[in-house]
Amino acid sequence: MKRSAIIAASGVMFAFSGAAMADGQSIYQSGTSPTCASCHDRGTAGAPKVNAPGDWDGIDLDAEALVESTMDGKGAMPAYSGRADRDEIKAAVEYMLSTIE
């Protein structure tokens, strides 16, 4: 029981600690809600999918430009400015780009 409580507490710390969420794939899958994965896994509302290079045709693949779009919001994607850490968004964007190279 004690171990479960420690694991649960660690999960809460992970969810709220920007420093703990260092890798892009974790942020992509379970970062700020809605998560990147909630739309980019399925292509919801025209979101380009991870692991689908053709979905990204015609999109500027500059990581900083994509971070700006994410922070400001674009199309059906809400703005993440004030809701998510910019460095975490950048890590998630870099992970997404790594799946289409």
C-alpha positions as CSV (number, residue, x, y, z in Angstrom):
1,M,0.0,0.0,0.0
2,K,2.8,2.4,0.9
3,R,4.5,1.7,-2.4
4,S,1.3,2.5,-4.3
5,A,1.0,5.8,-2.5
6,I,4.6,6.7,-3.4
7,I,4.1,5.8,-7.0
8,A,0.8,7.8,-7.2
9,A,2.5,10.8,-5.6
10,S,5.3,10.5,-8.1
11,G,2.8,10.5,-10.9
12,V,1.3,13.7,-9.6
13,M,4.7,15.3,-9.3
14,F,5.5,14.2,-12.9
15,A,2.3,15.7,-14.2
16,F,2.9,19.1,-12.7
17,S,6.7,19.4,-12.8
18,G,8.1,20.9,-16.0
19,A,11.5,19.6,-15.1
20,A,10.3,16.1,-14.7
21,M,8.8,16.0,-18.2
22,A,12.0,16.3,-20.1
23,D,11.5,14.0,-23.1
24,G,9.4,15.0,-26.1
25,Q,7.6,11.7,-26.5
26,S,6.3,11.8,-22.9
27,I,5.1,15.4,-23.3
28,Y,3.5,14.5,-26.7
29,Q,1.6,11.6,-25.1
30,S,0.7,13.1,-21.7
31,G,1.5,16.8,-21.5
32,T,-1.0,19.7,-21.2
33,S,-4.6,18.7,-22.1
34,P,-5.6,18.3,-24.8
35,T,-2.4,16.4,-25.4
36,C,-0.6,16.5,-28.7
37,A,-1.4,12.8,-29.2
38,S,-5.1,13.3,-28.8
39,C,-5.2,15.0,-32.2
40,H,-1.9,14.1,-33.9
41,D,-2.3,10.4,-33.5
42,R,-5.5,10.3,-35.5
43,G,-5.4,13.4,-37.6
44,T,-8.3,15.0,-35.8
45,A,-9.6,18.2,-37.5
46,G,-6.9,18.0,-40.1
47,A,-3.9,17.7,-37.7
48,P,-0.9,16.2,-39.4
49,K,-0.3,12.8,-38.0
50,V,2.9,11.5,-36.5
51,N,4.6,8.8,-38.5
52,A,2.8,10.1,-41.6
53,P,5.3,12.2,-43.7
54,G,2.7,12.9,-46.4
55,D,0.5,14.7,-43.8
56,W,3.2,17.3,-43.4
57,D,3.5,18.2,-47.0
58,G,3.2,22.0,-47.4
59,I,3.9,22.6,-43.7
60,D,6.9,24.6,-42.7
61,L,8.9,22.0,-40.7
62,D,11.0,24.6,-38.8
63,A,10.7,23.6,-35.2
64,E,10.6,27.2,-34.0
65,A,7.8,28.1,-36.4
66,L,5.8,25.1,-35.2
67,V,6.3,26.1,-31.6
68,E,5.0,29.6,-32.4
69,S,1.9,28.1,-34.1
70,T,1.3,25.9,-31.1
71,M,1.7,28.7,-28.6
72,D,-0.6,30.9,-30.6
73,G,-3.0,28.3,-31.7
74,K,-3.9,27.5,-35.3
75,G,-7.1,26.2,-36.9
76,A,-8.8,23.9,-34.5
77,M,-5.7,23.7,-32.3
78,P,-6.1,25.8,-29.1
79,A,-3.4,28.2,-28.1
80,Y,-1.0,26.8,-25.5
81,S,0.5,30.1,-24.4
82,G,0.0,30.4,-20.7
83,R,-1.1,26.7,-20.5
84,A,2.1,24.9,-21.4
85,D,5.8,25.5,-21.0
86,R,7.5,26.6,-24.2
87,D,10.5,24.3,-23.8
88,E,8.1,21.4,-23.3
89,I,6.2,22.3,-26.5
90,K,9.5,22.5,-28.3
91,A,10.5,19.0,-27.1
92,A,7.1,17.6,-28.2
93,V,7.4,19.3,-31.6
94,E,10.9,17.9,-32.1
95,Y,9.6,14.5,-31.2
96,M,6.8,14.8,-33.8
97,L,9.3,15.9,-36.4
98,S,11.5,13.0,-35.6
99,T,8.7,10.6,-36.6
100,I,8.5,11.9,-40.1
101,E,12.2,12.2,-41.1
